[in-house]
Amino acid sequence: MAVVKLQRPKLNFGEKIYFGALIKGFFLTMSHAVKSLRGKSVGAETLASSGLGVTMQFPEQRWDSHLPEYYRGAPALVTDEQGRERCVSCQLCEFICPPKAIKIKPSEIPSDDPWAKVEKRPLEFDIDMIRCIYCGMCEEVCPEQAIYLRKDYLITGLKRADMVHDKKRLYEIGGVRVGLVNKWNELK
Amino acid sequence: MPDIVFQIAIIITKIVVLTFIVVLPLVPLSVYFERRFSAVIQDRVGPNRVGIPFTLLGFKKDFHFFGLIQPIADGLKLFLKEDFTPDHVRKVFYWMAPALTVVPALITVCVVPFGSPISIFGHSEKLVIADLDIGPLFIFSVASLSVYGITLAGWSSNSKFPFIGGVRSTAQMISYEIALGLSIIPVLMYYGDLNLSKIVQYQADNGWLIAPLWNEHGTIFSPAYWSTCGPQWLFWFPAAIAFLIFTISIFAETNRMPFDLPECETELVGGYHTEYSSMKFAMFFMGEYAAMVIGSALIITLFLGGWSMGFTLDAKIADWHIAGIGLAGLIHIGVFLTKLIGFILFFILVRWTVPRFRYDQLMKLGWVVFFEAALINVFLAALVVAAPQLGPVIIGLGAVLLAVVTVAVIWVAKVSEETPKVLRA
């Protein structure tokens, strides 16, 4: 391998004395300090700072209104305008899920149900939020538009059991979603 | 007999109040300042949450104290952590080292004058624990003991990174102690006294060493000052050089940032305290900050007028009394602590501004630059101090001699500088 010799830069007297750079440094740090105390730091506005530096002080201030449309928060199940649960428990999301966070127990829809022709719906649908990596593959793979990543990001619990979202909780987060393809509806 | 008891009681009161109520709280306070100030410099917020959680008790709002309680929380955490002693250490020295870093820093408190003599019901009492006539020498001799703590910590940890840290610390402290000692010789020549209380009193009357804006004839606004301020300003030049060298050497002596090679996180993990945890680590931490507080106190006392307010205000407030207690002493403590905190903030600003030196640069700065500069400064100061008693011929001769020596020293330093050899590729 060829040896590349680097020449150290020649310093002039002022640079060797070093004090000029020191004073410059003090001005730099102090200007940052003054700006951050006045809430005028670079980027303070776009980052919605609390008025000290660029930091948003979390529990009091939230980023919620700034979240982009494509934000990937907690995955959740949705119902459509007719109140039908969209999931047909095909288990594709369970199989694609990279960290294996999703557990589905399928069940049959009884024949006297108005949606009997859909045939299947999940009896249990658990997402372990300790395992979930918010990758969004479940949303991508779902043929029924039933599972979506919502904007919820504060998933906390005091026990491991608290961190497993069951079917009820998932529909609570997901809510009703309108404008989906109604492939099981005669009216279309 | 009651007289002796009274004396001892006064001394113990002074020790307890000045060490444990004035200086020790400054250590966590400077840690807090360090964290908040560095945060502000880096456009962050810093610790601002720890306080009294009133919301837990059902009130509407918590009380944060701007996060001032944070150091207590940190200390509590360090107390409650497991105090782990690795198997491979030399136990006796390993246990002794943290104490050896804290104790010298706290002992040096005893010669620092915190304020002018305070009078209580006609009884005047100096605000110094021990009014020694060798103040700065005592501080140097005791403070340099703290290098044993760091060296022993490095050696007894029996592991490579702490060892390198300890060795570095020894070399660094020895190098900079020379510059430290030599740089204040001009100052002591000027005062003609080693008693820190008298040095501060002199500065209160005759202007601070670095800001001689008044003397016994009046302040900068009176014409009498302008006719007599010549020697003061003439001595300002050696004093400023001494101030510069002394301040930078104190940075090196306290292992503060541009010179914190003994702990140097990027190279040595944690340096000499890599193997320490819990309260033993906290002792090193405390020792470092206590050394910083004492170093600032010493700089303020020698160069920036100690407890004096300046502009001959000190003489004016000297006989203010409320209920038999002299206000001057209390005001002067306040002034001293304000200056101290100001200087600690300067320490912190330097830490977050100046990047760490390389080790050879550090050694070169100590031995080639500061040692020589301090030495020449001693002769310069001697010339300035002695000038009024000497004839113009001798002064001229001295100045020429000094200039020749200075040029010679600079030339030697330049010539001895190693030119990098061209290596064969």
Boltz contact constraints between the chains, C-beta under 6 A:
constraints:
  - contact:
      token1: [A, 3]
      token2: [B, 425]
      max_distance: 6.0
  - contact:
      token1: [A, 25]
      token2: [B, 353]
      max_distance: 6.0
  - contact:
      token1: [A, 26]
      token2: [B, 353]
      max_distance: 6.0
  - contact:
      token1: [A, 29]
      token2: [B, 41]
      max_distance: 6.0
  - contact:
      token1: [A, 29]
      token2: [B, 352]
      max_distance: 6.0
  - contact:
      token1: [A, 29]
      token2: [B, 353]
      max_distance: 6.0
  - contact:
      token1: [A, 32]
      token2: [B, 41]
      max_distance: 6.0
  - contact:
      token1: [A, 33]
      token2: [B, 40]
      max_distance: 6.0
  - contact:
      token1: [A, 33]
      token2: [B, 41]
      max_distance: 6.0
  - contact:
      token1: [A, 36]
      token2: [B, 40]
      max_distance: 6.0
  - contact:
      token1: [A, 36]
      token2: [B, 43]
      max_distance: 6.0
  - contact:
      token1: [A, 41]
      token2: [B, 43]
      max_distance: 6.0
  - contact:
      token1: [A, 52]
      token2: [B, 45]
      max_distance: 6.0
  - contact:
      token1: [A, 53]
      token2: [B, 43]
      max_distance: 6.0
  - contact:
      token1: [A, 53]
      token2: [B, 44]
      max_distance: 6.0
  - contact:
      token1: [A, 53]
      token2: [B, 45]
      max_distance: 6.0
  - contact:
      token1: [A, 54]
      token2: [B, 43]
      max_distance: 6.0
  - contact:
      token1: [A, 55]
      token2: [B, 44]
      max_distance: 6.0
  - contact:
      token1: [A, 55]
      token2: [B, 45]
      max_distance: 6.0
